[in-house]
Amino acid sequence: MKWILNAYHDNEDYKQYTNDVVLYDKKDKNVGSNIYDYMCYIVDNYDNLPEIMLFGKTNMFKRHITKEEFEKVKDNKIFTPLLTQHHRVYSDQEGVVCYYDEGMYYERNDYWYLREHPTRTVNSMQELKKMLGMNDRKFNAFAPGACYIVPRENILRHSKEFYVKLRDYCNWHETPGEAYLIERSLYHLWL
């Protein structure tokens, strides 16, 4: 399994599991969060992707999945969201905000994160939401942090041009709103 990791933080916990790593160091080009790095890897290797890939962050064991939880799924060869079962779940005056169902995390699709992380333009937001099918979802199933084990065939369900567009949406800022939209759609794109 090839690991594609975003190295935003100096953390080498992953080395106890693999040395087959492509490391994207944010010191080189800090745009698009980890989503930009994932899309760069897919675009650059589209015709020669490994059979199984792990997309993650070097700090994923501190923020997104415990080592104990990871041990249970680390050898999976099927599409697997990598997420802890301990994220906050709650409701507000409008109803349920986020919850778990059968081990998957769901968040209300109200685009709350765009207040702090706007998209480049209103048009880019509308285009991307349509492209990702987000307008039809009341809740987004996703792994916070966008860490996944993904077989090649799941990625190849979409064209290289599709991934080029996703990459290009994220290349303008460290934490663009477009990356947050894509993060909340990877589960739906790769399932």
C-alpha positions as CSV (number, residue, x, y, z in Angstrom):
1,M,0.0,0.0,0.0
2,K,1.4,3.4,-1.0
3,W,0.9,6.1,1.5
4,I,0.4,9.7,0.2
5,L,0.8,12.0,3.2
6,N,0.5,15.7,3.8
7,A,3.4,16.8,6.0
8,Y,2.0,19.9,7.5
9,H,3.4,19.0,10.9
10,D,6.7,17.4,11.8
11,N,5.5,14.0,12.9
12,E,6.9,10.6,11.9
13,D,4.4,8.2,13.6
14,Y,3.6,6.8,10.2
15,K,7.1,5.3,10.0
16,Q,6.2,2.4,12.3
17,Y,3.7,1.3,9.6
18,T,5.4,1.9,6.3
19,N,8.4,3.2,4.4
20,D,6.4,3.3,1.1
21,V,5.5,7.0,1.3
22,V,5.1,10.0,-0.9
23,L,5.4,13.0,1.4
24,Y,4.0,16.4,0.4
25,D,5.9,18.9,2.5
26,K,3.8,22.1,3.0
27,K,7.1,24.0,3.4
28,D,7.5,23.7,-0.4
29,K,4.1,24.9,-1.5
30,N,1.4,25.6,1.1
31,V,-1.8,25.8,-0.8
32,G,-5.1,23.8,-0.7
33,S,-4.5,22.0,2.5
34,N,-4.1,18.2,2.1
35,I,-6.7,18.1,-0.6
36,Y,-4.4,19.9,-3.1
37,D,-1.7,17.3,-2.4
38,Y,-4.0,14.4,-2.9
39,M,-5.2,15.8,-6.2
40,C,-1.6,16.5,-7.4
41,Y,-0.7,12.9,-6.6
42,I,-3.7,11.5,-8.5
43,V,-3.2,13.8,-11.5
44,D,0.6,13.1,-11.7
45,N,0.1,9.3,-11.4
46,Y,-3.3,8.8,-12.9
47,D,-2.1,6.3,-15.5
48,N,0.1,4.4,-13.1
49,L,-1.7,4.5,-9.7
50,P,-0.8,1.8,-7.2
51,E,-3.4,-0.8,-6.5
52,I,-4.1,0.5,-3.0
53,M,-3.4,4.0,-1.6
54,L,-3.6,5.5,1.8
55,F,-4.3,9.3,1.7
56,G,-3.5,10.9,5.1
57,K,-1.7,13.4,7.1
58,T,1.5,12.9,9.2
59,N,-0.5,14.1,12.2
60,M,-3.5,11.8,11.6
61,F,-2.9,9.7,14.7
62,K,-3.1,12.8,16.9
63,R,-6.2,14.3,15.3
64,H,-8.2,12.0,13.1
65,I,-7.8,8.3,14.2
66,T,-6.3,6.6,17.2
67,K,-3.5,4.1,16.6
68,E,-5.8,1.5,18.2
69,E,-8.6,2.3,15.7
70,F,-6.0,2.3,12.8
71,E,-4.7,-1.2,13.8
72,K,-8.1,-2.6,13.1
73,V,-8.2,-1.4,9.5
74,K,-4.6,-0.8,8.4
75,D,-4.5,-3.8,6.2
76,N,-7.8,-3.2,4.4
77,K,-7.7,-3.5,0.6
78,I,-11.2,-2.0,0.3
79,F,-12.3,1.6,0.5
80,T,-12.0,2.6,4.1
81,P,-12.5,6.0,5.8
82,L,-9.9,6.5,8.5
83,L,-11.6,8.3,11.4
84,T,-11.9,8.1,15.1
85,Q,-15.2,7.3,16.6
86,H,-14.8,10.1,19.2
87,H,-15.6,13.2,17.2
88,R,-18.1,15.6,18.8
89,V,-21.7,14.9,18.0
90,Y,-24.5,17.4,18.8
91,S,-27.6,19.3,17.8
92,D,-28.5,22.9,17.8
93,Q,-31.8,24.9,17.6
94,E,-32.2,23.8,14.0
95,G,-31.7,20.1,14.7
96,V,-28.9,17.5,14.4
97,V,-25.6,19.0,13.4
98,C,-23.4,15.9,13.3
99,Y,-23.7,12.2,14.3
100,Y,-22.3,8.7,13.7
101,D,-24.2,6.0,11.8
102,E,-22.6,2.6,11.4
103,G,-19.2,4.0,12.1
104,M,-19.4,6.8,9.6
105,Y,-19.4,10.5,10.6
106,Y,-22.2,12.7,9.2
107,E,-22.3,16.5,9.3
108,R,-25.2,18.8,8.3
109,N,-24.6,20.2,4.8
110,D,-25.0,23.9,5.7
111,Y,-21.5,25.0,4.6
112,W,-20.8,26.6,8.0
113,Y,-17.0,26.4,7.3
114,L,-17.3,28.8,4.3
115,R,-17.8,31.7,6.7
116,E,-14.1,31.3,7.9
117,H,-12.7,29.8,4.7
118,P,-14.4,31.4,1.7
119,T,-14.2,30.1,-1.8
120,R,-12.3,32.2,-4.4
121,T,-15.6,33.3,-6.1
122,V,-19.3,32.7,-5.7
123,N,-19.2,31.0,-9.1
124,S,-16.4,28.6,-8.0
125,M,-18.5,27.6,-5.0
126,Q,-21.6,27.0,-7.0
127,E,-19.8,25.2,-9.8
128,L,-18.0,22.9,-7.3
129,K,-21.1,22.2,-5.2
130,K,-22.8,21.1,-8.4
131,M,-19.9,19.1,-9.7
132,L,-19.6,17.2,-6.3
133,G,-23.4,16.7,-6.0
134,M,-23.5,18.5,-2.7
135,N,-26.7,20.4,-3.5
136,D,-28.7,17.2,-3.1
137,R,-27.3,16.1,0.3
138,K,-28.8,17.1,3.7
139,F,-25.8,15.6,5.4
140,N,-22.3,14.8,4.3
141,A,-20.7,11.5,5.2
142,F,-17.0,12.1,5.6
143,A,-13.8,11.4,7.5
144,P,-12.7,14.6,9.1
145,G,-9.2,15.3,7.9
146,A,-9.8,13.4,4.7
147,C,-7.9,10.3,5.5
148,Y,-8.8,7.2,3.5
149,I,-7.6,3.9,2.2
150,V,-8.6,3.9,-1.5
151,P,-8.3,1.2,-4.2
152,R,-7.2,2.4,-7.6
153,E,-10.5,1.4,-9.2
154,N,-12.4,3.8,-6.9
155,I,-10.3,6.7,-8.1
156,L,-10.5,5.7,-11.7
157,R,-14.3,6.1,-11.6
158,H,-13.6,9.7,-12.4
159,S,-11.5,11.1,-15.3
160,K,-8.1,12.6,-14.9
161,E,-9.7,15.9,-16.1
162,F,-12.1,15.7,-13.1
163,Y,-9.2,15.5,-10.7
164,V,-7.3,18.3,-12.5
165,K,-10.4,20.6,-11.9
166,L,-10.5,19.6,-8.2
167,R,-6.8,20.4,-7.9
168,D,-7.1,23.7,-9.6
169,Y,-9.9,24.8,-7.4
170,C,-7.6,24.5,-4.4
171,N,-4.4,26.2,-5.6
172,W,-5.0,29.8,-4.5
173,H,-4.8,29.8,-0.7
174,E,-3.5,27.8,2.2
175,T,-7.1,26.8,3.4
176,P,-9.5,27.6,0.6
177,G,-13.2,26.9,1.0
178,E,-13.0,24.7,-2.1
179,A,-10.8,22.2,-0.1
180,Y,-13.4,22.0,2.6
181,L,-16.1,21.3,0.0
182,I,-14.0,18.6,-1.6
183,E,-13.1,17.1,1.9
184,R,-16.8,16.6,2.5
185,S,-17.3,14.9,-0.8
186,L,-14.4,12.4,-1.1
187,Y,-16.4,9.7,0.7
188,H,-19.2,10.1,-1.9
189,L,-16.8,10.3,-4.8
190,W,-14.7,7.2,-3.8
191,L,-17.3,4.9,-2.2
